[in-house]
C-alpha cells in the first residue's frame, strides 16, 4: 500500500477510506490508544471500538496544557509505555493536542492521525506541528514531531456542519494563493454547494492542498524559511482569535487573508485585480470578511504573535495568485499599513 504523499520519509499521508486504510498502517503488535472527543467517539465508534480510548472535550477552549495533563494522567491509568501507539481522530484541535501529548509523554510516543474536518485534513494534521494555546495566544507551547501516518478520508466530512466545512475552505484558498494558481482557478469555477456534494472535486482540492504543504515542509520542516509562507493571513487571524471568540479559525483566516491582500496592494506588491479575485472567491464561498473587532484593538495583539522576533514580524504577502513572499517588517510599520 503506497501513500499518496510522504513528508521527510517519516510521515505517510493517505487519501481514501479510513476503514480500509487503517489496518494496513497501524504498527503490528503494538498497543493502540485512541484520543478523540465524545462526538467522534459516537459518530465513528466502529472505526475506534477495538482500541482503548481517551476522551477529551471539544472546541478551542480545550487546546491547553490542562487538557494535555488530563491525557497524560489517562495514559498513566492505562499503563501506556514507550511501545504504545497513539491514534488521534478528530479535528485540528484534537490532533494538535493529542500530537503534543504523544510527542512529550515519556519523551515521545509514535502517533498517527485520522483528521475528521476539512481544516484538519488540508492543514492542521499535516506537517508535524503539534501544540496548545497559552492564555488565548495561539500555539505558544508545542513541538515539531511528524505523525507516522495521516489518513484523509473525504467521506468523513459528510457529517461536518456547513460552518466547519467552510472553515476548512479558507485554508484551501490560502494554499492556492501561496503556490497553486490552477487550484485557485478551479475553486473560482466551483461553489460552496458543489464542493460539499462532489466528492471527486473535494478530493482534488484536498490532494492539491496537501501537495503544496507537504512539498514546503519537506524543504523546511522547522519553519526557518519557506514554511513561513504557510502562515499567509495567520498573523492577523491569530490576533482576531485572541480578541474575540466570535469567529472560528477558518473564518479568522479568511478575514486575515483578505486584509493581508489589501496590505500587499498598498505596498505595490499585489495587483488590485488579484486582490479582488482573492476577496471575490472568499465572498463567493460564504465568508463575511468584515473584521469583527475595531482595528486599533486588533493591532495591539499583533506584536504578541509568536513570530515576533525582537520587534520584527515575518509577514507573508501575496505577490500574485500562486505566489507569495516573506518579508521582515517592524511591528510598527505593519500595524500602520493595516490601519491605513
Secondary structure, DSSP 8 states (H G I E B T S, - for coil): ---SEEETTTEEEEES-HHHHHHHHS-TT--EEEEEEHHHHHHTHHHHTTSEEEEE--SGGG-SHHHHHHHHHHHHHHT--TT-EEEEEESHHHHHHHHHHHHHGGG---EEEEE-SHHIIIIITSSSEEEEEETTEEEEEEEE---SEEEE-GGGGGGS-HHHHHHHHHHHHHHHHHH-HHHHHHHHTS-HHHHHH-HHHHHHHHHHHHHHHHHHHHH-TT-SSGGGGGGTTHHHHHHHHHH-SSS-HHHHHHHHHHHHHHHHHHTTSS-HHHHHHHHHHHHHTT---S-SS-HHHHHHHHTTSTT-BTTEEEEEEEEETTEEEEEEEEHHHHHHHHH-
